């Protein structure tokens, strides 16, 4: 198989990965362009090595690629970005069960400052809900969507795939199948229950061709792209940054819980993080909680 054929064979995996990066993780356009550029460079390297299956990649081959980049005298930051891109890509490949073993495990990344997640204040969240409550169209559906994003800290892919069988209104819980097919139970607040019940009253009046909770006009499961656009729409109407995404609401959910005293382990469980180090990033943005704790505990505060 020649290099061009290998490129064509491997690039669909990049496209799928970048689609998730936009609609689920809410990455900026600049970061997305960096990911695309880095992965295209990597796939070209694999093509030259005549590696036509991602499962055939070894740790040694990745090291060879990184050494090649070093020989080109790129900066330490650029090298770290390449490695970070590959880490994300191979994590995605493992979670989607495209490969069985992650060849990048064990490689060290140069230490760089970690970007803090963007989140909204409680006042900004209320602005979004206020705008949604006055909308004349799809009010019940959109309020239920917003409530599940903010009140439950769900990913866009999780909301898209929720079915009526996953909801237990009487018990006030929601069963979520997250990354890596891991199942977790998330409690539903009273407002979330109320919004879902309002939506169910409207849902049965339209076309229903899927057990998914949120349906498109044709009655099928609502796509992640549509959910993403709904969040962007209300954020813009509320006069907020155009950088608000579904993942912003997930960051906001975690930050607000910690600000109000929730235990980090509980937040980890609610978010579905397998490693608490992933959740710990939110402790850096919970300034209100830290300030209040100091004020309550220190004798000279």
N, C-alpha and C positions, 0 to 999 in steps of 0.2 A: 504493500500500500504506500503510495507516494505521500509526501508531506501535505499537499493540498487536500487529499482525501482524508487524511488524519485530522486536519483542521476542521473540516466539515463534519466529521464524526463527533468530535469532542466539544465543539462550540455550543451545541444545544444545552449542555449542562451549565455552561456559563450563563446563557440567557435565562434559564430557570432560576439560577442562583441570584442573578441581578434583579429579577422580577420580585423575589422575596425581599431583597434588600430595600426595594422601593416601597412596596405595599405592605410589608409586615414590620420591617425594622425602621422605616421612616428615615433612611439615610439621605443626606443632602446630595444635591446634584454634583458637587465637587468631589465628595467621597465616592459617589457612584462612578464617576469618570475615572478616578484613581483605581478603583477595583477593576473596571473594565480594561483599562490600559495594562495593569499588572497581570491580569489573567490572560489577556491576549498574548503578552510577552511569554508567559509561562507555557501556554499551549503551543506556541511556535517552537519553543525549546523542545517540548515533548515530540512534536512532529519531526524535528530534525534528528531526534534520537530514535525515530520510528517506533515510538510507544503509542499504540492505538487504543489502549484500554486503560482507564484510570485506575483500575484494580491492580495493574502491573507496576505502578509507580512505587518505588522503594524510598526509604529515608536517605539512602546513599545518593539516589538520583536527585532528590530535592536539595541536598547539600551541594551537589555538583552544580545545580542551577544557581544557588546562592553565591557560590564561589565565582561563577561566571559573572554575576552582577558586580561582585567586589572588584574583579579585574577591570571592569568598565569604570571603576573609581566613582561610583555613585555615593551619595552621602549616607551616613549612618541612619539618618531619619528615613531616607528613601528605602534603604535596605530593610529597615524595621517595618515600613509600610508594605513592602512586598511579602514579608513573612507573615504579617498580620492578615493580609488578603488571603494567603494560602491557608492559614489556620481557619479562617472563616469558611473558606470554600470546602476544605476537607471535613470540617465539622458538619457542614450541610450535607455532604455526600454520605457521611456515616448515618446521620439522622434520617435521611431519605432512603437508607439501605441500598444505596447505589454501590457502595464498597463495604467490605466487612471490617477492615482494619485501617486505622488512621496512621499513615506513614510519617506524619509531621509531629506526632506525640514525642515529647522528649527534647525537641529542639528549643534552644533558648532564644528569646526575643530581647533585643537591646531595650533597656528600660527607658521609657519615655513617659511624659505626663499624660494621664488618662483624662479624656474629655468628659466633663460632667454632663449628665443627661439633662435635656431641656424639659421643664415642667411648668405647669400653670399654677397660679395662686388660686385660693378658694374663691376669691372674687371673680376671677376670670372664668372659672368653671361655671359659676352661677350665671355669668353673662351668656355663655353658650346655651345653657338650659332655658334661660329667659327668652332668647331669640327663638329657640325651637318650639317653645310653648305657644308662640304667637303665629307660627307658620300655618297657612291655610291648607297645605297639602302634605299628606303622609305624616301628619303630626304624631299619631299614635305609634307608628312604626319607628320613626326616627328618634322619638324620645326613649323608646325601649332600647334601641341600639346604643344611644348615648349613655343611658343608665348602666348597661352591661359593660361598656368600655370603662367607664369611670368607677363604678361601684364594685366591679369584680376584677379589674386589672387584666382583662383578657387580651390576647393577641388577635389581630384581625382575622387570621386563618381560623382561630378557635370560634369566634363569633359566626363566621361564615358557615362553619360545619355543625353548629349546635342543632340538634333535632328536638322535636317535642318530647321524645323519650328521655332526653337528658335532663329535662326539667322536672323537679318535684316541688310544685308550688306549695302544697300542704306542709311539707317539711322545710320549705325555704332553702333548698339547696340546688346546686347545678353541677352536673357531672361533666367534666371537661377531659377530652383526650388531647394532650398537648404534644410537644416535641418528643420525638422518639417513641410515640404511641404511649406515653406515660399518662395514666389516668389520675386526676385529682378531683377533690370535692371542694367547691367554692360556695360559701353561704350567700344567699340573696337577701339584700336589705329590704325593708318594707316598701321603699320607693320603687326599687327594681321590680318587686312582685306586682305592685300596682300598675306600673307601666307595661309590663308583660301581659297582664290580664286585659288591659285596655287594647293592646295590639291584637291579642287573640280574638277579641270581639270583632275587629275589623278584618283580620286575616281570613277568617272563614267565609267572608262575603265575596272574596275575589277568587282567582284561579289558584288551586292548590294541587300541584303536581309533584310535590316533594315533602318529606317529613321535616325538612329544614325549618327552623323557627322563622327565619327571615327570607322572604321570597321576592323574586323579581316580578316584573309585570306579567311575565309569561307563566308565573306560578312555580318557577324552578328556584333552586338554591341561589341566593344572592352571592355574587362574586366578591372577592377581596377588593377588586378595583372599585366597584360601586360603593362599598362600605368606606373605603378611603376617601372617595369623592364627597360622601355625605359629611364626614368629619371636616374636611377642608371647607365645604360650603358654609357650615354653621360657624366655624372659626372666623371666616372672612366676614360674615354678616355681623358677628359680635365685635368686629373691629380689631381682631387679634392678628398676630403674625401669620403670614402664609406658610410658615414652617411648622404649624400645628398639624400633626398626623395622628392616626390611631395609636401609634406607639407613644406619642406625647401624653396621651390620656393614661396609658399604662404606667409611664414614669410618674405622672401626677398622682395616680392611685397609691403607689408605693411611698412617695414622698409625704403625702398627706397623712397616711397611716402612721409613719414614723414620727412626724411632727406632733401627732396627738398621743404618742406614747406606746404604740404597738411594738411588740417584741420583734427583733430582726428575724428570728427563726420562723415566726408566724408569717411574716411578710414573704419570706423565702418560699414557704409552703403554698401560699396563696398565688404567688407568681409562677410556681412550677419550676423554680430554679433547682437544678440538681446539685449545684455547688454554692455554698453561702457566700463565697468570694464574689460571685456575680451580683448578689444582693447588696453587698457592703458598699457599693458605689453610692447608694442612696443615703448612707450615713453622712456623706460629705455635703449633701445639699439640704439636710434637715437642720438648718441653722436655728430655726425657731425653737425646735425641741431642745437643742443644746443650750441655747441662751436661757430658756425658761428653767431648765434643770439647774443651771448655775445660780440663777436668781433665787430659786427655792431652797437650795442647799447651802450656799456659801454664807458665812456669818457677816461678811462685809459687802455683800451684793446689794 
